[in-house]
Amino acid sequence: MKATFVSREKNDVKFTMEFTAEEFEQAQIKAYQKSKDQFAIDGFRKGKAPRSIIERKYGEGIFFEDALDELFREEYPKALAELDLEVIDSPAAEFTQLKKGEGFTATITVACFPVVEVKDYKGVEIEKVEQEVKDEDVENEMTQLQSRNARMVSVDREAQDGDTVYFDYAGFVGEEQFEGGTAEKQTLKLGSGMFIPGFEEQLIGCKAEEDKDVKVTFPEEYHAEDLAGKDAVFHCHIHEVREEQLPELNDDFAQDVSEYDTLDELKAKTRERLQDTADKSAVAKMKDLAMEKVMAANEVEAPISLVNDEIDRMIQEFQQQLMYSGMRLDDYFQYTGTKMEDFREQVRPDAEKSVKTRILLMGIVNQENLDVTDEEMEEELALMAKQYGTEVEQIKSMIGESNLSYFKKDMQVKKAIDLVYDNAVQTKKAEEEK
């Protein structure tokens, strides 16, 4: 197959794919082998009729369509890769006359990723972002480290705000016990807000082995319509009250939770880590500011197909986030009283912005001839492998051979962002200058 670029008009690209007679013949043979069992020919067992007999009865073009499908499935992606085309829609194809024993040419017209001329992307002015780690930030980290290493200790006293209770409960509306309102040996940190309003406060003051009736009113907007706005009673039995005991912040603590010998050393390394994270966050914010300036200076259209693809990606990402919280997308829609259509329209502006940004960045890639070497690809893949604790070949397998070109484009986009940022002019805010 020979692929030849013909023309480009806005986003529509035209190119040809030329197939030899031998290529067309081999595709017909494959089509015959796959479908011969479907033909019943007098004098032959099913699937045993020669190809020539089938063609004589049904016409010599009987296998043409399947042969074309076979050729396009294998050769169309190769043509796109050879011509370096990133398509965003399904192609339309026109063929020269198909004849047995002859080659043919397919003329393809397909919408591709927009190519734009980007202006004013060097020398944009952005406010300098600086994030200094303070003593209280380090202390907050120590407090969180304390909490993560705290012990839960059973106490023989009344439950207080912040304690954790282990209890059974059964919920009733009137005399009827409602579905989903009963559980045993549940844990609840008082003051966490995990239960409906008014529930947790009534458990404060309870002791182990006590019974308590908790009276609440379900919110009007409660997700279960049969309970929304209704009064209910939860019959609770407290099994145990536990309090959180924090370890003392000292050198022993530092040795227990880290590789450092002293608390001062742990704090110093924590400050370094927080400052490194803050510096990276500041750079990311300034890169966003720089790209916003570039977007303001360039008007681009976001193709509907690309926007819809981006919305689909955002929905998939949101679904994964919900799964980590133990929730499904359908549950989210039920709780919020929305539908998929509402969600798609809600995220559409962000999707359009994301698509426009990528169009501009790919334009900069083309104008600056930003390429990614094989060595840079291997380094990035090795970094990913290290992050995931696996081998480079496994990462390649996860990405897929056909998607490595998109991975490369993502690296080119990062280079374009870095170029815009490196050439930006950073200015301080007025109060900082003063």
C-alpha positions as CSV (number, residue, x, y, z in Angstrom):
1,M,0.0,0.0,0.0
2,K,1.2,3.5,-0.9
3,A,-0.2,6.5,1.0
4,T,0.0,9.9,-0.7
5,F,-1.1,13.3,0.8
6,V,-3.3,15.2,-1.6
7,S,-4.6,18.4,0.1
8,R,-5.9,20.0,3.3
9,E,-8.7,22.5,3.6
10,K,-9.2,23.7,7.2
11,N,-9.6,20.4,9.1
12,D,-10.5,18.2,6.2
13,V,-7.5,16.2,4.8
14,K,-7.6,14.3,1.6
15,F,-5.1,11.5,0.8
16,T,-5.0,8.4,-1.3
17,M,-4.2,4.8,-0.6
18,E,-3.0,2.7,-3.6
19,F,-3.3,-1.1,-3.4
20,T,-1.6,-3.4,-5.8
21,A,-3.4,-6.3,-7.6
22,E,-1.5,-8.8,-5.3
23,E,-2.6,-7.0,-2.1
24,F,-6.2,-7.0,-3.3
25,E,-6.0,-10.6,-4.3
26,Q,-4.6,-11.7,-0.9
27,A,-7.4,-9.7,0.9
28,Q,-10.0,-11.6,-1.2
29,I,-8.4,-14.9,-0.3
30,K,-8.6,-14.0,3.4
31,A,-12.2,-12.9,3.0
32,Y,-13.0,-16.3,1.2
33,Q,-11.4,-18.3,4.0
34,K,-13.4,-16.4,6.7
35,S,-16.8,-16.7,5.0
36,K,-16.8,-19.8,2.9
37,D,-18.7,-21.7,5.6
38,Q,-21.7,-19.4,4.9
39,F,-22.2,-20.6,1.4
40,A,-24.3,-23.7,0.5
41,I,-23.4,-24.9,-3.1
42,D,-25.0,-27.9,-4.7
43,G,-22.6,-30.7,-5.0
44,F,-20.3,-29.5,-2.2
45,R,-20.3,-29.9,1.5
46,K,-20.9,-26.6,3.4
47,G,-17.6,-24.7,3.5
48,K,-15.9,-26.9,0.9
49,A,-16.9,-25.1,-2.2
50,P,-14.0,-23.6,-4.1
51,R,-13.8,-19.8,-4.3
52,S,-14.1,-19.9,-8.1
53,I,-17.4,-21.8,-7.9
54,I,-18.8,-19.3,-5.3
55,E,-17.7,-16.3,-7.5
56,R,-19.3,-18.0,-10.6
57,K,-22.6,-18.3,-8.8
58,Y,-22.7,-15.0,-6.9
59,G,-20.5,-12.8,-9.0
60,E,-16.8,-12.1,-9.0
61,G,-17.3,-9.2,-6.6
62,I,-18.8,-11.4,-3.9
63,F,-15.7,-11.0,-1.7
64,F,-14.8,-7.4,-2.6
65,E,-16.5,-5.8,0.4
66,D,-15.0,-8.1,3.0
67,A,-11.6,-7.7,1.3
68,L,-11.9,-3.9,1.5
69,D,-12.7,-4.2,5.2
70,E,-9.7,-6.4,5.7
71,L,-7.4,-4.0,3.9
72,F,-8.7,-0.9,5.7
73,R,-8.5,-2.6,9.1
74,E,-4.8,-3.3,8.5
75,E,-3.6,-0.5,6.3
76,Y,-5.6,2.6,7.2
77,P,-3.8,3.1,10.6
78,K,-0.5,2.6,8.8
79,A,-1.4,5.3,6.3
80,L,-2.3,7.7,9.2
81,A,1.0,7.0,10.9
82,E,3.0,7.4,7.7
83,L,1.3,10.7,6.9
84,D,1.4,11.8,10.5
85,L,-2.3,12.5,10.7
86,E,-4.4,12.6,13.9
87,V,-8.0,12.1,12.8
88,I,-11.0,13.2,14.8
89,D,-13.8,11.6,12.9
90,S,-14.7,8.6,10.7
91,P,-13.4,8.8,7.1
92,A,-15.3,9.0,3.8
93,A,-13.8,6.9,1.0
94,E,-14.1,6.8,-2.8
95,F,-12.7,4.0,-4.9
96,T,-11.6,3.5,-8.4
97,Q,-13.4,0.7,-10.2
98,L,-12.8,-2.6,-8.5
99,K,-11.9,-5.5,-10.8
100,K,-10.6,-8.9,-10.1
101,G,-6.9,-9.2,-10.9
102,E,-6.3,-5.4,-10.7
103,G,-5.2,-3.0,-8.1
104,F,-7.2,0.1,-7.0
105,T,-6.9,3.5,-5.4
106,A,-9.0,4.7,-2.4
107,T,-9.3,8.5,-2.0
108,I,-9.9,9.3,1.7
109,T,-11.4,12.5,3.1
110,V,-11.3,12.7,6.9
111,A,-11.5,15.5,9.6
112,C,-8.1,15.8,11.4
113,F,-6.9,17.6,14.4
114,P,-6.9,21.4,13.6
115,V,-3.6,23.0,12.6
116,V,-3.5,26.7,13.6
117,E,-1.0,29.5,13.4
118,V,-0.3,30.7,16.9
119,K,0.7,34.3,17.6
120,D,2.1,36.1,20.7
121,Y,3.1,33.0,22.6
122,K,6.5,34.3,23.5
123,G,7.1,37.1,26.0
124,V,3.6,36.9,27.7
125,E,3.5,38.7,31.0
126,I,2.5,36.7,34.1
127,E,2.4,37.5,37.8
128,K,5.1,35.6,39.7
129,V,3.7,33.0,42.1
130,E,5.7,32.2,45.2
131,Q,4.5,29.9,47.9
132,E,6.6,29.9,51.1
133,V,6.3,27.1,53.6
134,K,5.6,28.5,57.0
135,D,6.3,27.0,60.5
136,E,2.6,26.3,60.9
137,D,2.6,24.2,57.7
138,V,5.3,22.0,59.1
139,E,3.5,21.7,62.4
140,N,0.3,20.7,60.6
141,E,2.3,17.9,58.9
142,M,3.5,16.8,62.3
143,T,-0.1,16.8,63.6
144,Q,-1.2,14.7,60.7
145,L,1.7,12.3,61.2
146,Q,0.6,12.0,64.9
147,S,-2.9,11.2,63.8
148,R,-1.9,8.6,61.4
149,N,0.1,6.9,64.1
150,A,-2.5,7.3,66.9
151,R,-3.9,4.4,68.9
152,M,-7.6,3.8,69.5
153,V,-8.0,3.0,73.2
154,S,-11.1,1.8,74.9
155,V,-12.3,4.1,77.7
156,D,-14.7,3.6,80.6
157,R,-16.4,7.0,80.4
158,E,-19.1,8.9,78.6
159,A,-18.5,9.5,74.9
160,Q,-17.2,12.9,73.9
161,D,-17.0,14.8,70.7
162,G,-14.1,13.3,68.7
163,D,-14.5,9.8,70.2
164,T,-15.3,6.7,68.2
165,V,-18.3,4.6,69.2
166,Y,-18.9,1.0,68.2
167,F,-22.6,0.4,68.1
168,D,-25.7,-1.3,66.6
169,Y,-28.7,0.6,65.4
170,A,-32.2,0.0,63.9
171,G,-34.2,2.8,62.3
172,F,-37.9,3.1,62.5
173,V,-40.5,5.5,61.0
174,G,-43.5,5.2,63.2
175,E,-43.8,1.5,64.0
176,E,-42.2,0.4,60.8
177,Q,-38.5,-0.5,60.5
178,F,-37.3,0.9,57.2
179,E,-34.9,-0.7,54.7
180,G,-31.2,0.2,55.0
181,G,-31.6,1.7,58.5
182,T,-30.2,-1.3,60.4
183,A,-26.6,-2.3,61.1
184,E,-24.4,-4.0,63.7
185,K,-20.9,-3.3,65.1
186,Q,-20.7,0.0,63.2
187,T,-18.0,2.5,63.9
188,L,-18.7,6.3,64.0
189,K,-16.4,9.1,64.9
190,L,-18.6,11.7,66.7
191,G,-18.4,15.0,65.1
192,S,-17.4,13.6,61.7
193,G,-20.7,14.5,60.1
194,M,-21.0,11.0,58.5
195,F,-24.6,10.5,59.7
196,I,-27.6,12.7,59.1
197,P,-27.8,16.0,61.0
198,G,-28.6,15.7,64.7
199,F,-27.7,12.0,65.0
200,E,-24.1,12.1,66.3
201,E,-24.7,14.8,68.9
202,Q,-27.2,12.6,70.6
203,L,-24.6,9.9,71.2
204,I,-22.4,12.2,73.2
205,G,-22.7,11.3,76.8
206,C,-23.4,7.6,76.2
207,K,-21.3,4.9,77.8
208,A,-20.5,1.3,76.8
209,E,-23.4,-1.2,77.1
210,E,-26.0,1.6,77.2
211,D,-29.0,1.9,75.0
212,K,-30.0,5.2,73.4
213,D,-33.0,6.3,71.2
214,V,-31.8,8.8,68.7
215,K,-34.6,11.0,67.2
216,V,-34.0,12.7,63.9
217,T,-35.7,14.2,60.9
218,F,-34.5,13.3,57.5
219,P,-33.6,16.3,55.3
220,E,-36.2,17.3,52.7
221,E,-33.6,16.7,49.9
222,Y,-32.6,13.2,51.2
223,H,-31.8,10.8,48.4
224,A,-34.3,8.2,49.5
225,E,-37.6,9.8,48.6
226,D,-39.7,7.5,51.0
227,L,-37.7,8.9,53.9
228,A,-37.2,12.6,52.9
229,G,-38.6,15.0,55.4
230,K,-39.8,12.2,57.8
231,D,-39.3,11.8,61.5
232,A,-37.4,8.7,62.6
233,V,-36.1,6.9,65.7
234,F,-32.9,4.9,65.7
235,H,-32.7,2.4,68.6
236,C,-29.0,2.3,69.4
237,H,-26.9,0.0,71.6
238,I,-23.4,1.2,72.4
239,H,-20.8,-1.6,72.6
240,E,-17.6,0.4,73.2
241,V,-16.3,4.0,73.4
242,R,-12.8,4.6,72.2
243,E,-10.6,7.7,72.2
244,E,-7.7,8.5,70.0
245,Q,-4.3,8.7,71.9
246,L,-1.6,10.6,70.0
247,P,2.1,9.7,70.4
248,E,4.3,12.3,71.9
249,L,6.3,14.4,69.4
250,N,9.9,13.7,70.3
251,D,13.0,12.0,69.0
252,D,11.6,8.5,69.7
253,F,8.6,9.4,67.5
254,A,10.8,10.6,64.7
255,Q,12.8,7.3,64.8
256,D,9.6,5.2,64.8
257,V,7.9,6.9,61.8
258,S,10.9,7.9,59.7
259,E,14.5,7.3,58.8
260,Y,15.7,10.3,60.9
261,D,17.1,10.2,64.4
262,T,15.8,13.5,65.8
263,L,12.5,15.4,65.6
264,D,14.4,18.5,64.4
265,E,15.8,16.5,61.5
266,L,12.4,15.2,60.6
267,K,10.9,18.7,60.6
268,A,13.7,20.0,58.5
269,K,13.2,17.3,55.9
270,T,9.5,17.8,56.0
271,R,10.0,21.5,55.3
272,E,12.2,20.7,52.3
273,R,9.6,18.3,50.9
274,L,6.7,20.8,51.4
275,Q,8.8,23.6,49.8
276,D,9.6,21.4,46.8
277,T,5.9,20.6,46.4
278,A,5.0,24.3,46.8
279,D,7.6,25.3,44.2
280,K,6.2,22.8,41.7
281,S,2.7,24.0,42.4
282,A,3.8,27.6,41.8
283,V,5.4,26.7,38.5
284,A,2.2,24.8,37.5
285,K,0.1,27.9,38.3
286,M,2.3,30.2,36.3
287,K,2.2,27.8,33.4
288,D,-1.6,28.0,33.5
289,L,-1.4,31.8,33.7
290,A,0.9,31.9,30.7
291,M,-1.4,29.6,28.6
292,E,-4.4,31.8,29.6
293,K,-2.6,34.8,28.1
294,V,-1.9,32.8,24.9
295,M,-5.6,31.8,24.7
296,A,-6.6,35.4,25.1
297,A,-4.4,36.4,22.2
298,N,-5.6,33.6,19.8
299,E,-9.2,32.7,18.8
300,V,-9.6,29.1,17.9
301,E,-12.7,26.9,17.3
302,A,-13.1,23.6,19.2
303,P,-14.5,20.9,16.9
304,I,-17.6,19.3,18.4
305,S,-16.2,15.8,18.0
306,L,-13.1,16.7,20.0
307,V,-15.2,18.4,22.7
308,N,-17.5,15.4,23.0
309,D,-14.5,13.1,23.2
310,E,-13.0,15.3,26.0
311,I,-16.4,15.2,27.9
312,D,-16.4,11.4,27.6
313,R,-12.9,11.4,29.1
314,M,-13.9,13.7,31.9
315,I,-16.9,11.5,32.7
316,Q,-14.7,8.4,32.8
317,E,-12.3,10.2,35.1
318,F,-15.2,11.4,37.4
319,Q,-16.5,7.8,37.5
320,Q,-13.2,6.6,38.7
321,Q,-13.1,9.2,41.4
322,L,-16.6,8.2,42.6
323,M,-15.5,4.6,42.7
324,Y,-12.7,5.4,45.1
325,S,-15.5,6.9,47.4
326,G,-17.6,3.8,47.0
327,M,-20.2,5.5,44.8
328,R,-21.5,4.9,41.3
329,L,-22.3,7.6,38.7
330,D,-26.0,6.6,38.9
331,D,-26.0,7.2,42.6
332,Y,-24.4,10.6,42.1
333,F,-27.2,11.6,39.7
334,Q,-29.8,10.3,42.1
335,Y,-28.4,12.2,45.0
336,T,-28.0,15.5,43.0
337,G,-31.2,15.1,41.1
338,T,-29.4,15.5,37.8
339,K,-29.0,13.5,34.6
340,M,-26.1,12.6,32.3
341,E,-27.3,15.3,29.9
342,D,-27.1,17.9,32.7
343,F,-23.6,16.7,33.7
344,R,-22.3,16.9,30.1
345,E,-23.5,20.4,29.7
346,Q,-22.1,21.4,33.0
347,V,-18.6,20.2,32.1
348,R,-18.8,21.4,28.4
349,P,-17.1,24.8,29.0
350,D,-14.1,23.1,30.7
351,A,-14.0,20.5,27.9
352,E,-14.0,23.3,25.2
353,K,-11.2,25.2,27.1
354,S,-9.1,22.0,27.3
355,V,-9.6,21.3,23.5
356,K,-8.7,24.9,22.5
357,T,-5.6,24.8,24.7
358,R,-4.4,21.6,23.1
359,I,-5.0,23.0,19.6
360,L,-2.9,26.0,20.4
361,L,-0.2,23.9,22.0
362,M,0.0,21.6,19.0
363,G,0.2,24.7,16.8
364,I,3.3,25.8,18.8
365,V,4.7,22.3,18.5
366,N,4.4,22.6,14.7
367,Q,5.8,26.1,14.5
368,E,8.8,25.4,16.7
369,N,9.4,21.9,15.3
370,L,9.3,20.4,18.8
371,D,10.2,16.8,18.5
372,V,10.6,14.0,21.0
373,T,13.6,11.7,20.6
374,D,13.5,7.9,21.1
375,E,15.9,8.5,24.1
376,E,13.4,11.0,25.7
377,M,10.6,8.6,25.1
378,E,12.5,5.8,26.9
379,E,13.4,8.1,29.8
380,E,9.7,9.1,30.3
381,L,8.6,5.5,30.1
382,A,11.3,4.5,32.5
383,L,10.1,7.2,34.9
384,M,6.5,5.9,34.6
385,A,7.7,2.4,35.2
386,K,9.5,3.5,38.4
387,Q,6.4,5.3,39.6
388,Y,4.2,2.2,39.1
389,G,6.9,-0.2,40.3
390,T,7.0,-2.2,37.1
391,E,9.1,-2.7,33.9
392,V,9.3,-0.4,30.9
393,E,7.9,-3.2,28.6
394,Q,4.9,-3.6,30.9
395,I,4.2,0.2,30.6
396,K,4.5,-0.1,26.8
397,S,2.0,-2.9,26.9
398,M,-0.4,-0.9,29.1
399,I,-0.2,2.0,26.7
400,G,-0.5,-0.1,23.6
401,E,1.8,0.0,20.6
402,S,-0.9,1.9,18.6
403,N,-1.1,4.6,21.3
404,L,2.6,5.3,21.7
405,S,2.2,8.0,19.0
406,Y,-0.4,9.8,21.2
407,F,2.0,9.4,24.2
408,K,4.6,11.1,22.1
409,K,2.3,14.0,21.3
410,D,1.6,14.4,25.0
411,M,5.3,14.8,25.5
412,Q,5.4,17.4,22.7
413,V,2.6,19.3,24.3
414,K,4.6,19.4,27.6
415,K,7.5,20.8,25.7
416,A,5.3,23.5,24.2
417,I,4.0,24.5,27.6
418,D,7.6,24.7,28.9
419,L,8.6,26.8,25.9
420,V,5.7,29.3,26.6
421,Y,6.6,29.4,30.3
422,D,10.4,29.7,29.8
423,N,9.8,32.7,27.5
424,A,7.3,34.4,29.7
425,V,8.1,37.6,31.6
426,Q,7.4,37.3,35.3
427,T,6.2,40.4,37.1
428,K,5.7,40.9,40.8
429,K,2.4,42.0,42.3
430,A,2.3,45.7,43.4
431,E,2.2,44.8,47.1
432,E,5.2,42.5,46.7
433,E,7.2,45.2,44.9
434,K,6.4,47.7,47.7
